[in-house]
Amino acid sequence: MDDDLLFAAVRRACSPRTWSRGVELARAGAVIGERQDDDELVLRVAVPGVAVAPEVTLWPDEVEWDCECQSRQGACFHVAAAVIALKRAREAGDALPQASARTARVGYRFRRTPEGLHFDRVLVRGDGDELEETPLEERLTVSSRKRIAGATLFTSAADMTIEVVLGVRQRGVLPVKTTRAILKQLATPNGERSADVCLDGAPVMVGAEPVRPHIKVADDRKTDGFVVKLVLDPAVTERFANGAVLCGETLRPTGSLGLEKDQIRRLRAGIRYPRDQAAGLLSDVLPYLEKHTTVHRVSKRLPRPGGDYRPRITFETQRKDDQLAVLPTIVYGDPAIARLDGQRLVPLAKIIPERDRDAEELLRGRLRRRLDMMPGRPVIYAAEEAMTISERLAAFGELRGDAHREFYRAGALTPRIVGDGRKVAITFEAEGPAGGGGDAGRREVDAEQVIAAWERGNGLVALDGGGFAPLPADWRARS
């Protein structure tokens, strides 16, 4: 590090008055070093009558500097004091300006109790073997600073924020909200250990990132379904009742999940899902919970999500007497690995597709506009209409089942008399599928069925084995 270049650059950037002020502060011991990285130095400068001692950051290799005071000058008197004190410290063989009996800073002391973390503040004077701690009995105000005899008090913006957060209660087992706010202010950068924060007398690191409960999805031992339950973050080694946890050697605040109280209550007890709700669990519930915290999927039964599957329409056909029942369904995959049951996705395989709700809605709209159908609702077609609907269905989606194949127009009916001289029976035959549709071969129908169709006023009669033949035109004219 080239401290001389930095020193010279700061001096050039300062006005004579600014530089003189920096000299005064450096001589008064108003500068202490906070920390040092490979290319960065952080110091703090205390100014009489000012609540916060601004933090000054120096980058000697880049000949750059910065100060929390946000001065518009090229270099403020805090920066001037910092480089002057740094130069003197280096000449004395120290890496940074050291704290002394004439300087004091605020220390934060936590200790374990059955009720939670007990909090207190102390005044820390000196450093190393000459370290001295005394309880902080007064509030951190400008007037109280004057009563700290013979010492320059270095207070940061975090110190003053904590003062406000504490309010009238300055020590003890603080409420959850207060403890969380204090820990966020005390968080050390880059995971460094702070000498001014101790747990049971030992320095401890403080992290700002809140630790939230995690969620575990496991197999339900009582059923063949699943249990979704709140669990502790595996990184937590110790938990305190008033808003703090210990993760290894780092104190961190706890965090809320952002869920409703009733949801949290149910998750603590464990929410059970039947196996047939696995798709909804994967496609809806778990993605929602993952927006709030980490979800651990330890279930061995839970289908695995994955694959690029698009939704499509299938039609299940079934014959009901002389009518055709058609059930439209939205499915994923070909062959189908999941189907929609209302808004619920039902798995048909060990893979659960990622839902595309926009595409599902488009399919619903097309089905409604073109065929006047809704997914999951069967539609019944009379024979005449059933003969024409199959082609429209096939053009729209996959036809499943063979019932629709039985609805085609056969040839004209021809009577046939069967008898052995003593007993005579009349049957009818179709000449064959009209236009070549349906299955090949001749079809028969009993005379009673033909007469019954005529009496009902039907224009068609169902043939044995599939197909419908038209009744003779002159018959229909007599009906």
C-alpha positions as CSV (number, residue, x, y, z in Angstrom):
1,M,0.0,0.0,0.0
2,D,1.3,3.5,-0.9
3,D,0.2,5.5,2.1
4,D,2.3,8.5,1.0
5,L,0.5,8.9,-2.3
6,L,-2.9,8.8,-0.5
7,F,-1.7,11.3,2.1
8,A,-0.5,13.7,-0.5
9,A,-3.6,13.4,-2.6
10,V,-5.9,14.1,0.4
11,R,-3.8,17.1,1.4
12,R,-4.1,18.6,-2.1
13,A,-7.8,18.0,-2.1
14,C,-8.3,19.8,1.2
15,S,-8.6,23.5,1.8
16,P,-6.1,24.9,4.4
17,R,-8.9,25.3,6.9
18,T,-10.1,21.7,6.3
19,W,-6.6,20.3,6.7
20,S,-6.1,22.3,9.9
21,R,-9.3,20.8,11.4
22,G,-8.1,17.3,10.5
23,V,-4.7,18.0,12.2
24,E,-6.5,19.0,15.4
25,L,-8.7,15.9,15.5
26,A,-5.8,13.6,14.8
27,R,-3.7,15.2,17.6
28,A,-6.7,14.9,20.0
29,G,-6.8,11.1,19.4
30,A,-10.2,11.4,17.8
31,V,-9.4,8.7,15.2
32,I,-9.4,5.0,15.7
33,G,-9.0,2.1,13.2
34,E,-12.0,-0.2,12.7
35,R,-10.7,-2.8,10.4
36,Q,-8.3,-3.5,7.5
37,D,-8.7,-5.7,4.5
38,D,-6.2,-6.4,1.7
39,D,-6.9,-3.1,-0.1
40,E,-9.3,-1.3,2.2
41,L,-8.9,0.5,5.5
42,V,-11.8,1.6,7.7
43,L,-11.4,4.3,10.4
44,R,-13.8,6.3,12.5
45,V,-13.5,10.0,13.5
46,A,-15.2,11.4,16.6
47,V,-16.1,15.1,16.5
48,P,-17.0,16.9,19.8
49,G,-20.7,17.8,19.9
50,V,-21.6,15.5,17.1
51,A,-23.6,12.3,17.9
52,V,-22.2,10.0,15.2
53,A,-18.5,9.5,14.6
54,P,-18.4,9.1,10.7
55,E,-16.8,6.1,9.1
56,V,-14.0,6.9,6.7
57,T,-12.9,4.3,4.1
58,L,-9.5,4.5,2.4
59,W,-8.2,2.7,-0.6
60,P,-4.4,3.5,-0.7
61,D,-3.6,1.4,-3.8
62,E,-6.3,3.3,-5.8
63,V,-5.7,6.6,-4.0
64,E,-9.4,6.9,-3.3
65,W,-11.4,7.7,-0.1
66,D,-15.0,8.0,1.1
67,C,-16.7,9.4,4.2
68,E,-20.2,8.8,5.7
69,C,-20.6,12.5,6.2
70,Q,-21.3,13.0,2.4
71,S,-19.4,16.2,2.2
72,R,-19.4,18.0,-1.1
73,Q,-15.7,18.9,-0.7
74,G,-13.0,16.9,-2.5
75,A,-11.9,15.7,0.9
76,C,-13.6,16.5,4.2
77,F,-11.8,17.1,7.5
78,H,-12.8,13.6,8.6
79,V,-10.8,12.1,5.8
80,A,-7.9,14.5,6.5
81,A,-7.9,13.4,10.2
82,A,-8.0,9.8,9.1
83,V,-4.9,9.9,6.8
84,I,-3.0,12.0,9.3
85,A,-3.7,9.6,12.1
86,L,-2.9,6.6,9.8
87,K,0.4,8.1,8.9
88,R,1.3,8.6,12.6
89,A,0.2,5.0,13.4
90,R,2.4,3.5,10.6
91,E,5.3,5.6,11.8
92,A,4.8,4.1,15.3
93,G,4.6,0.6,13.9
94,D,0.9,0.1,14.1
95,A,-1.3,-1.0,11.2
96,L,-4.2,1.3,12.3
97,P,-4.7,4.1,14.9
98,Q,-5.2,2.3,18.2
99,A,-7.8,2.9,20.9
100,S,-6.4,4.3,24.1
101,A,-7.6,5.2,27.6
102,R,-8.6,8.5,26.1
103,T,-11.0,6.8,23.7
104,A,-14.2,4.9,24.4
105,R,-16.7,3.0,22.3
106,V,-20.0,1.2,22.9
107,G,-19.8,-2.5,23.4
108,Y,-22.8,-4.9,23.3
109,R,-23.0,-7.8,25.6
110,F,-25.4,-10.7,25.3
111,R,-25.7,-13.6,27.7
112,R,-27.8,-16.7,27.8
113,T,-30.8,-17.0,30.2
114,P,-33.7,-19.4,30.3
115,E,-36.0,-16.6,29.1
116,G,-33.8,-15.7,26.1
117,L,-30.8,-13.5,25.3
118,H,-30.1,-10.9,28.0
119,F,-28.9,-7.6,26.4
120,D,-26.7,-4.9,27.9
121,R,-24.3,-2.1,26.8
122,V,-20.9,-1.2,28.1
123,L,-18.3,1.6,27.5
124,V,-15.1,0.1,26.3
125,R,-11.9,2.0,26.9
126,G,-8.5,1.2,25.6
127,D,-7.5,-2.0,23.7
128,G,-5.6,-5.2,24.2
129,D,-4.2,-5.7,27.7
130,E,-5.4,-2.3,28.7
131,L,-9.1,-2.9,27.9
132,E,-11.5,-1.6,30.4
133,E,-15.3,-2.1,30.4
134,T,-17.8,-0.1,32.5
135,P,-21.6,-0.3,32.3
136,L,-23.3,2.3,30.1
137,E,-25.6,3.9,32.6
138,E,-26.7,6.9,30.5
139,R,-28.4,7.3,27.2
140,L,-26.3,8.1,24.1
141,T,-27.1,11.8,23.8
142,V,-24.8,14.7,23.1
143,S,-25.2,15.8,26.8
144,S,-24.2,12.3,28.1
145,R,-21.1,12.3,25.9
146,K,-19.8,15.2,27.9
147,R,-20.1,13.3,31.2
148,I,-17.7,10.5,30.0
149,A,-14.7,12.0,31.8
150,G,-11.4,12.1,30.0
151,A,-12.5,10.0,27.0
152,T,-13.5,10.7,23.4
153,L,-16.6,8.6,22.6
154,F,-16.8,7.0,19.2
155,T,-20.4,6.3,18.3
156,S,-21.5,5.0,14.9
157,A,-24.8,5.4,13.1
158,A,-25.7,1.9,14.3
159,D,-25.1,2.9,17.9
160,M,-27.5,5.8,17.6
161,T,-30.1,3.8,15.8
162,I,-30.0,1.2,18.5
163,E,-30.4,4.0,21.1
164,V,-33.7,4.9,19.4
165,V,-34.8,1.2,19.0
166,L,-34.3,0.6,22.7
167,G,-36.5,3.4,23.9
168,V,-37.0,3.5,27.7
169,R,-35.9,-0.2,28.2
170,Q,-32.1,-0.1,27.9
171,R,-31.2,-3.7,29.1
172,G,-32.6,-7.1,29.9
173,V,-34.4,-9.8,27.9
174,L,-35.8,-7.6,25.2
175,P,-38.9,-8.3,23.1
176,V,-38.6,-10.2,19.8
177,K,-39.0,-7.2,17.6
178,T,-36.4,-5.2,19.5
179,T,-33.8,-8.0,19.5
180,R,-34.2,-8.5,15.8
181,A,-33.7,-4.8,15.1
182,I,-30.6,-4.6,17.3
183,L,-28.9,-7.6,15.6
184,K,-29.5,-6.2,12.2
185,Q,-27.7,-3.0,13.2
186,L,-24.8,-4.9,14.8
187,A,-24.2,-7.2,11.7
188,T,-20.5,-7.3,10.9
189,P,-19.5,-7.0,7.2
190,N,-18.1,-9.9,5.4
191,G,-18.7,-12.2,8.3
192,E,-16.0,-10.6,10.4
193,R,-15.8,-11.0,14.2
194,S,-16.5,-7.9,16.2
195,A,-14.7,-7.3,19.5
196,D,-17.6,-5.0,20.6
197,V,-20.2,-7.7,20.5
198,C,-19.9,-10.6,22.9
199,L,-22.0,-13.6,23.9
200,D,-21.3,-14.8,27.4
201,G,-18.0,-12.9,27.4
202,A,-16.7,-14.3,24.1
203,P,-16.6,-12.2,20.8
204,V,-19.2,-13.3,18.4
205,M,-20.1,-12.5,14.8
206,V,-23.5,-11.0,14.0
207,G,-25.3,-11.6,10.7
208,A,-28.1,-9.4,9.4
209,E,-29.9,-12.0,7.3
210,P,-33.0,-13.2,9.2
211,V,-33.3,-16.9,9.8
212,R,-36.7,-18.2,9.0
213,P,-38.2,-21.6,9.8
214,H,-37.9,-24.1,6.9
215,I,-40.6,-26.5,5.7
216,K,-40.2,-30.3,5.3
217,V,-42.3,-32.5,3.0
218,A,-42.2,-36.0,4.3
219,D,-44.1,-39.3,3.8
220,D,-47.1,-39.6,6.2
221,R,-46.6,-42.7,8.3
222,K,-50.3,-42.9,9.2
223,T,-51.4,-42.9,5.5
224,D,-50.0,-43.2,2.1
225,G,-50.0,-39.4,1.7
226,F,-47.7,-36.6,2.8
227,V,-47.0,-34.3,5.7
228,V,-45.9,-30.6,5.3
229,K,-44.5,-29.2,8.5
230,L,-42.4,-26.3,9.8
231,V,-38.9,-27.3,10.9
232,L,-35.9,-25.4,12.2
233,D,-33.3,-24.2,9.7
234,P,-30.5,-26.9,9.8
235,A,-27.9,-24.1,10.2
236,V,-29.3,-23.2,13.6
237,T,-27.3,-24.6,16.5
238,E,-29.1,-22.8,19.3
239,R,-32.4,-20.9,19.5
240,F,-33.4,-18.1,21.8
241,A,-36.9,-17.3,22.8
242,N,-36.7,-13.6,22.0
243,G,-35.9,-13.3,18.3
244,A,-32.4,-14.6,17.9
245,V,-30.6,-17.8,16.9
246,L,-27.0,-19.0,16.9
247,C,-25.7,-20.4,13.6
248,G,-22.3,-21.8,14.5
249,E,-20.5,-18.8,15.7
250,T,-22.8,-16.2,14.3
251,L,-25.8,-14.5,16.0
252,R,-28.6,-13.8,13.6
253,P,-32.2,-12.4,14.0
254,T,-35.1,-14.6,13.4
255,G,-37.5,-13.7,10.6
256,S,-41.2,-14.2,9.9
257,L,-42.6,-16.2,7.0
258,G,-45.1,-13.7,5.9
259,L,-47.9,-16.2,6.2
260,E,-51.3,-15.9,8.0
261,K,-51.3,-16.9,11.6
262,D,-53.7,-19.8,10.9
263,Q,-51.4,-21.1,8.2
264,I,-48.4,-21.0,10.6
265,R,-50.4,-22.8,13.3
266,R,-51.4,-25.5,10.9
267,L,-47.9,-25.9,9.5
268,R,-46.5,-26.2,13.0
269,A,-48.9,-29.1,13.7
270,G,-48.2,-30.6,10.2
271,I,-50.7,-30.4,7.3
272,R,-51.5,-33.8,5.8
273,Y,-52.2,-34.3,2.1
274,P,-53.7,-37.5,0.6
275,R,-51.7,-39.1,-2.2
276,D,-54.2,-38.1,-4.8
277,Q,-53.4,-34.5,-4.0
278,A,-49.7,-34.9,-4.9
279,A,-50.0,-32.9,-8.1
280,G,-51.7,-29.9,-6.4
281,L,-49.0,-30.1,-3.7
282,L,-46.3,-30.0,-6.3
283,S,-47.8,-27.5,-8.6
284,D,-49.5,-25.1,-6.2
285,V,-48.7,-25.5,-2.5
286,L,-45.0,-26.0,-2.5
287,P,-44.2,-23.2,-5.1
288,Y,-46.3,-20.9,-2.9
289,L,-44.3,-21.9,0.3
290,E,-41.0,-21.6,-1.6
291,K,-41.7,-17.9,-2.1
292,H,-41.5,-17.5,1.7
293,T,-38.8,-20.0,2.8
294,T,-36.7,-23.1,2.0
295,V,-38.6,-26.3,1.4
296,H,-36.9,-29.7,2.0
297,R,-38.5,-32.5,0.0
298,V,-37.6,-35.7,1.8
299,S,-40.6,-37.8,0.8
300,K,-39.8,-40.9,-1.2
301,R,-43.4,-41.1,-2.5
302,L,-43.7,-37.6,-3.9
303,P,-43.6,-37.7,-7.7
304,R,-40.7,-35.8,-9.2
305,P,-41.5,-32.6,-11.1
306,G,-39.9,-32.0,-14.5
307,G,-40.2,-32.3,-18.2
308,D,-41.5,-29.9,-20.8
309,Y,-45.1,-31.0,-21.1
310,R,-47.8,-29.0,-22.8
311,P,-51.5,-29.3,-21.9
312,R,-53.9,-30.7,-24.6
313,I,-57.4,-32.0,-24.9
314,T,-58.6,-35.6,-25.0
315,F,-62.1,-36.9,-25.5
316,E,-63.3,-40.1,-23.8
317,T,-66.2,-41.6,-25.7
318,Q,-68.7,-44.1,-24.3
319,R,-71.9,-45.5,-25.7
320,K,-75.1,-45.2,-23.7
321,D,-77.9,-47.1,-25.5
322,D,-78.3,-45.2,-28.8
323,Q,-76.5,-42.1,-27.5
324,L,-72.8,-41.1,-27.5
325,A,-71.3,-39.7,-24.2
326,V,-68.2,-37.6,-24.7
327,L,-66.0,-36.4,-21.8
328,P,-63.5,-33.7,-22.6
329,T,-60.4,-33.5,-20.4
330,I,-57.3,-31.4,-20.3
331,V,-54.2,-33.6,-19.9
332,Y,-50.4,-33.1,-19.9
333,G,-48.1,-35.3,-21.9
334,D,-48.6,-37.9,-24.7
335,P,-49.3,-40.4,-23.3
336,A,-51.0,-38.5,-20.5
337,I,-49.0,-38.2,-17.3
338,A,-51.5,-35.9,-15.5
339,R,-55.1,-34.6,-16.0
340,L,-57.1,-31.7,-14.7
341,D,-60.0,-32.4,-12.3
342,G,-61.5,-28.9,-12.1
343,Q,-58.6,-26.8,-11.0
344,R,-56.7,-29.7,-9.5
345,L,-54.0,-31.6,-11.3
346,V,-54.2,-35.3,-10.8
347,P,-51.0,-37.4,-11.5
348,L,-51.2,-40.4,-13.8
349,A,-47.5,-41.2,-13.6
350,K,-44.4,-40.7,-11.4
351,I,-43.6,-37.3,-13.0
352,I,-45.6,-34.2,-12.3
353,P,-45.5,-31.5,-15.1
354,E,-45.1,-27.9,-14.4
355,R,-48.5,-26.3,-14.9
356,D,-49.1,-23.8,-17.7
357,R,-52.3,-22.1,-16.5
358,D,-52.4,-19.7,-19.4
359,A,-52.3,-22.5,-21.9
360,E,-55.0,-24.3,-19.9
361,E,-57.3,-21.3,-20.0
362,L,-56.8,-21.0,-23.8
363,L,-57.8,-24.6,-24.2
364,R,-60.9,-24.0,-22.1
365,G,-61.9,-21.0,-24.2
366,R,-61.4,-22.9,-27.5
367,L,-63.4,-25.8,-26.3
368,R,-66.2,-23.6,-25.2
369,R,-66.3,-21.5,-28.4
370,R,-65.9,-24.3,-30.9
371,L,-67.7,-27.2,-29.4
372,D,-69.8,-25.7,-26.5
373,M,-68.0,-28.0,-24.1
374,M,-66.3,-27.6,-20.7
375,P,-63.4,-29.9,-19.5
376,G,-64.7,-32.5,-17.0
377,R,-68.3,-32.2,-18.1
378,P,-69.7,-35.0,-20.2
379,V,-71.9,-34.2,-23.2
380,I,-74.6,-36.6,-24.5
381,Y,-75.2,-36.7,-28.3
382,A,-78.2,-38.4,-30.1
383,A,-77.3,-40.9,-32.8
384,E,-77.8,-38.4,-35.7
385,E,-75.5,-35.8,-34.2
386,A,-73.0,-38.3,-32.9
387,M,-72.3,-39.4,-36.5
388,T,-71.0,-36.0,-37.3
389,I,-69.4,-34.9,-34.1
390,S,-66.6,-37.5,-34.2
391,E,-64.8,-35.8,-37.1
392,R,-65.0,-32.4,-35.3
393,L,-63.6,-34.0,-32.1
394,A,-60.8,-35.7,-33.9
395,A,-59.8,-32.4,-35.4
396,F,-59.6,-30.8,-32.0
397,G,-58.0,-33.4,-29.8
398,E,-57.3,-37.1,-29.1
399,L,-60.3,-39.5,-29.2
400,R,-60.0,-42.2,-26.6
401,G,-62.2,-45.3,-26.5
402,D,-64.0,-47.0,-29.4
403,A,-67.6,-46.0,-28.8
404,H,-67.6,-43.2,-31.4
405,R,-66.7,-45.7,-34.0
406,E,-70.1,-47.3,-33.6
407,F,-71.9,-44.2,-34.7
408,Y,-71.9,-44.2,-38.5
409,R,-74.5,-44.3,-41.2
410,A,-75.0,-47.7,-42.7
411,G,-76.7,-48.7,-46.0
412,A,-80.4,-49.2,-46.5
413,L,-82.3,-51.8,-44.6
414,T,-83.3,-55.0,-46.4
415,P,-85.8,-57.4,-44.9
416,R,-84.9,-61.1,-44.6
417,I,-87.3,-63.9,-43.8
418,V,-85.8,-66.8,-41.9
419,G,-87.8,-70.0,-41.2
420,D,-87.9,-73.8,-41.4
421,G,-91.4,-74.2,-42.6
422,R,-93.0,-74.4,-39.2
423,K,-91.5,-71.1,-37.7
424,V,-90.8,-67.9,-39.5
425,A,-88.8,-64.9,-38.3
426,I,-88.2,-61.6,-40.0
427,T,-84.9,-59.7,-39.6
428,F,-83.4,-56.7,-41.4
429,E,-79.9,-56.3,-42.8
430,A,-78.0,-53.2,-43.8
431,E,-76.4,-53.3,-47.3
432,G,-73.1,-52.2,-45.7
433,P,-71.6,-48.9,-44.3
434,A,-72.8,-46.0,-46.4
435,G,-69.9,-44.2,-47.9
436,G,-67.5,-46.8,-46.6
437,G,-67.6,-45.5,-43.0
438,G,-67.5,-47.7,-39.9
439,D,-66.4,-51.3,-39.7
440,A,-66.7,-53.4,-42.9
441,G,-69.3,-56.2,-43.0
442,R,-73.0,-56.6,-43.0
443,R,-75.1,-55.7,-39.9
444,E,-78.4,-57.1,-38.7
445,V,-81.2,-55.8,-36.6
446,D,-84.2,-57.5,-35.1
447,A,-87.6,-56.6,-36.6
448,E,-88.9,-55.6,-33.2
449,Q,-86.2,-53.0,-32.9
450,V,-87.0,-51.6,-36.3
451,I,-90.7,-51.4,-35.4
452,A,-89.9,-49.8,-32.0
453,A,-87.7,-47.1,-33.7
454,W,-90.5,-46.4,-36.2
455,E,-93.1,-46.1,-33.4
456,R,-90.8,-43.6,-31.6
457,G,-90.6,-41.6,-34.7
458,N,-86.8,-42.1,-35.1
459,G,-85.3,-41.9,-38.5
460,L,-82.5,-44.3,-37.6
461,V,-82.3,-47.7,-36.0
462,A,-79.2,-49.1,-34.3
463,L,-77.6,-52.2,-35.9
464,D,-76.1,-55.1,-34.0
465,G,-72.3,-54.6,-33.9
466,G,-72.4,-50.9,-34.6
467,G,-73.8,-48.4,-37.1
468,F,-77.2,-46.9,-37.7
469,A,-79.4,-47.6,-40.7
470,P,-82.1,-45.2,-41.9
471,L,-85.7,-46.4,-41.8
472,P,-87.3,-46.5,-45.2
473,A,-88.7,-43.1,-46.3
474,D,-92.2,-44.4,-46.9
475,W,-92.2,-45.8,-43.3
476,R,-91.3,-42.4,-41.9
477,A,-94.0,-40.8,-44.0
478,R,-96.6,-43.1,-42.3
479,S,-95.5,-42.4,-38.7
